[in-house]
Amino acid sequence: MKASPNFVRPSGADWTPTEPGVKRRILTYNDQLMLVEVAFEKDAVGSLHRHPHIQATYVAEGSFEVTISGKSEILNKGQSFIVPSNEWHGCRALEVGILIDTFTPMRAEFLEE
């Protein structure tokens, strides 16, 4: 089983650039679940994509226009959304912000990058 330590300090996690103005770092994971912090510069875009994982996301900082299955809404700090398996989704940062993504099962490809 792949897994992070039970206790993880974010300062020990490396940031990985994903798209212009977007970077992520894996916080903790095991085979069933992964927690990822994603930082956005203002106007940065998380391109529309889909994956077999179920994703639940919490807006930790900032404001985002989030699109899921062709429907868009503006979400602010403290709000959240869920993306069913294989649904097209993406977002645009309306200001500098941070999303906390959870995935089930974990995103093994994130560990290989």
ABEGO torsion letter per residue (X at the ends): XBBBBABBBAAABBBBBABBGBBBBBABBBAABBBBBBBBBBGBBBBBBBBABBBBBBBABEBBBBBBGGBBBBBBBGBBBBBBBGBBBBBBBABBBBBBBBBOBBBAAAAAX
